Amino acid sequence: MPKPAVPPAPGSDADILARAQAGDHYAFAQLYSLHKRRIYSLCLRMVGNVAEAEDLTQEAFLQLHRKIATFRGDSAFSTWLHRLAINVVLMHLRKKGLSVISLDEAMEPTPEEGPGRSFGAPDLSLTGSIDRLALERAISDLPAGYRLIFVLHDIEGYEHNEIAAMLDCSIGNSKSQLHKARLKLRDAMRTIPRREGRRP
């Protein structure tokens, strides 16, 4: 005989989610306050524009309000919400006519770039004592296609096969654009004057 389902503990994330799915507006407001900063940060990194990021964050939560009843728990709620937000951003970019994936740049890695190169390895030249704000600025200055793939892979942690499915491109294209995005970021960071070593 199957065990009866255990209701989530009152006040827990699962309880808040269950109440929001049942139409509790207060619970939905709690979900919004729990997740809005991370969704806003994701949108800002992807579009590089504060006003657009604020609008897209609101749109993502409007979509959540409409679709929350369809969440079945097949993945973590935060993962599901992130995918929803990413789809909102991608729809926005397509409506604006921006080419998410630049076809002339999205080529398979050339022989000198791979296939031996490990695209998933951390780029040590981008870690350490660098100016975080300068890095954020450099990310926002990347072309749309490069920026999306860099954010999805290196910041959000998606695998190339997941990115390829989201952006409707090949895995090779995703790897190639990530590699080129990292090169552009490295070049951008090299042009920033080093503060250490300067004399007042």
C-alpha positions as CSV (number, residue, x, y, z in Angstrom):
1,M,0.0,0.0,0.0
2,P,1.6,3.4,-1.0
3,K,2.4,5.8,1.8
4,P,0.4,8.9,1.9
5,A,2.2,12.0,0.6
6,V,3.8,14.0,3.5
7,P,2.7,17.7,3.3
8,P,5.6,20.2,3.2
9,A,6.6,21.8,6.5
10,P,4.8,25.1,7.0
11,G,7.0,28.1,6.0
12,S,9.5,25.9,4.0
13,D,10.3,26.7,0.4
14,A,8.2,23.7,-0.7
15,D,5.3,24.9,1.4
16,I,5.5,28.4,0.0
17,L,5.6,27.0,-3.6
18,A,2.7,24.7,-2.9
19,R,0.6,27.6,-1.5
20,A,1.6,29.8,-4.5
21,Q,0.5,27.1,-6.9
22,A,-2.8,26.9,-5.1
23,G,-3.3,30.7,-5.8
24,D,-2.1,32.2,-2.5
25,H,-0.9,35.7,-3.6
26,Y,1.0,36.2,-0.3
27,A,3.0,33.0,-1.0
28,F,3.7,34.2,-4.5
29,A,5.0,37.5,-3.2
30,Q,7.3,35.5,-0.9
31,L,8.6,33.5,-3.9
32,Y,9.2,36.8,-5.7
33,S,11.2,38.3,-2.8
34,L,13.2,35.0,-2.5
35,H,14.2,34.9,-6.2
36,K,14.0,38.4,-7.7
37,R,17.6,39.4,-7.1
38,R,19.0,36.3,-8.8
39,I,16.6,36.6,-11.8
40,Y,17.4,40.3,-12.1
41,S,21.2,39.6,-12.1
42,L,20.7,36.9,-14.7
43,C,18.7,39.3,-17.0
44,L,21.2,42.1,-16.5
45,R,24.1,39.9,-17.5
46,M,22.3,38.6,-20.5
47,V,21.1,42.0,-21.9
48,G,23.7,44.4,-20.4
49,N,21.0,47.1,-19.8
50,V,19.5,48.0,-16.4
51,A,16.1,49.2,-17.7
52,E,15.7,46.2,-19.9
53,A,16.8,43.9,-17.1
54,E,14.2,45.4,-14.8
55,D,11.4,45.0,-17.4
56,L,12.5,41.4,-18.2
57,T,12.6,40.5,-14.5
58,Q,9.0,41.7,-14.2
59,E,8.0,39.8,-17.3
60,A,9.7,36.6,-16.0
61,F,7.6,36.8,-12.8
62,L,4.4,37.5,-14.8
63,Q,5.2,34.4,-16.8
64,L,5.8,32.5,-13.5
65,H,2.4,33.7,-12.2
66,R,0.7,32.3,-15.4
67,K,2.7,29.0,-15.4
68,I,3.4,28.2,-11.8
69,A,0.7,25.5,-11.7
70,T,2.5,23.6,-14.5
71,F,5.6,23.1,-12.3
72,R,5.7,19.4,-11.5
73,G,9.0,19.2,-9.5
74,D,10.9,17.3,-12.2
75,S,13.8,19.7,-11.5
76,A,14.6,22.2,-8.7
77,F,12.2,25.1,-8.7
78,S,15.1,27.6,-9.0
79,T,16.3,25.7,-12.1
80,W,12.9,25.8,-13.7
81,L,12.5,29.5,-12.9
82,H,15.9,30.2,-14.4
83,R,15.0,28.4,-17.6
84,L,11.7,30.4,-17.8
85,A,13.7,33.7,-17.3
86,I,16.2,32.7,-20.0
87,N,13.4,32.0,-22.4
88,V,11.8,35.4,-21.6
89,V,15.2,37.1,-22.4
90,L,15.7,35.1,-25.6
91,M,12.2,36.0,-26.8
92,H,12.9,39.6,-26.1
93,L,16.2,39.5,-28.1
94,R,14.5,37.8,-31.0
95,K,11.7,40.5,-31.0
96,K,14.3,43.2,-31.1
97,G,15.8,41.5,-34.2
98,L,19.1,40.8,-32.5
99,S,20.9,37.8,-33.9
100,V,21.5,35.7,-30.7
101,I,23.9,33.6,-32.6
102,S,26.0,35.4,-35.2
103,L,26.2,33.0,-38.1
104,D,29.5,34.4,-39.4
105,E,31.1,33.9,-36.0
106,A,29.5,30.7,-35.0
107,M,31.8,28.3,-36.7
108,E,33.1,24.9,-35.5
109,P,36.4,25.3,-33.7
110,T,39.3,25.6,-36.1
111,P,42.1,22.8,-35.9
112,E,44.4,25.1,-33.9
113,E,41.6,25.7,-31.3
114,G,40.8,22.0,-30.8
115,P,39.6,19.4,-30.5
116,G,42.2,18.8,-27.8
117,R,41.5,22.1,-26.0
118,S,39.3,21.7,-22.9
119,F,36.6,24.4,-23.3
120,G,35.2,23.7,-19.9
121,A,38.4,24.3,-18.0
122,P,38.5,27.5,-15.8
123,D,40.3,30.4,-17.3
124,L,42.9,31.3,-14.7
125,S,43.7,34.6,-16.4
126,L,40.1,35.7,-15.5
127,T,40.4,34.8,-11.8
128,G,42.3,36.3,-8.9
129,S,42.6,40.0,-8.0
130,I,40.9,41.6,-10.9
131,D,38.4,44.5,-10.7
132,R,35.0,42.8,-10.5
133,L,33.2,45.8,-11.8
134,A,35.5,46.0,-14.8
135,L,34.8,42.3,-15.5
136,E,31.1,42.9,-15.3
137,R,31.5,45.8,-17.7
138,A,33.6,43.8,-20.1
139,I,30.9,41.0,-20.0
140,S,28.1,43.6,-20.8
141,D,30.2,44.8,-23.8
142,L,30.4,41.4,-25.4
143,P,28.4,40.9,-28.6
144,A,24.9,39.4,-27.7
145,G,25.8,35.8,-28.8
146,Y,29.1,35.7,-27.0
147,R,27.6,37.2,-23.9
148,L,24.7,34.8,-23.7
149,I,26.9,31.7,-24.0
150,F,29.5,33.1,-21.6
151,V,26.8,33.8,-19.0
152,L,24.9,30.5,-19.5
153,H,28.1,28.4,-19.3
154,D,30.6,30.1,-17.1
155,I,28.2,31.9,-14.7
156,E,25.0,29.9,-14.7
157,G,26.8,26.5,-15.1
158,Y,24.8,25.1,-18.1
159,E,26.5,22.4,-20.2
160,H,27.1,23.0,-23.9
161,N,24.4,20.5,-24.9
162,E,21.8,22.4,-22.7
163,I,22.9,25.7,-24.2
164,A,22.7,24.3,-27.8
165,A,19.1,23.2,-27.1
166,M,18.2,26.5,-25.6
167,L,19.7,28.6,-28.4
168,D,18.9,26.2,-31.2
169,C,22.6,25.9,-32.3
170,S,25.1,23.1,-32.4
171,I,27.3,22.1,-29.5
172,G,30.3,23.0,-31.6
173,N,28.9,26.5,-32.1
174,S,28.4,26.9,-28.4
175,K,32.0,25.8,-27.6
176,S,33.4,28.1,-30.3
177,Q,31.5,31.2,-29.1
178,L,32.5,30.5,-25.5
179,H,36.1,30.3,-26.5
180,K,35.9,33.5,-28.5
181,A,34.0,35.3,-25.6
182,R,36.8,34.3,-23.2
183,L,39.4,35.6,-25.6
184,K,37.6,38.9,-26.0
185,L,37.2,39.2,-22.2
186,R,40.9,38.5,-21.7
187,D,41.8,41.2,-24.2
188,A,39.4,43.6,-22.5
189,M,40.9,42.9,-19.1
190,R,44.4,43.4,-20.4
191,T,43.6,47.0,-21.5
192,I,42.4,48.0,-18.0
193,P,45.2,49.9,-16.2
194,R,46.5,47.9,-13.3
195,R,46.0,49.8,-10.0
196,E,48.6,47.9,-8.1
197,G,52.1,49.2,-8.8
198,R,50.9,52.8,-9.3
199,R,52.5,55.4,-7.2
200,P,50.3,58.2,-5.8
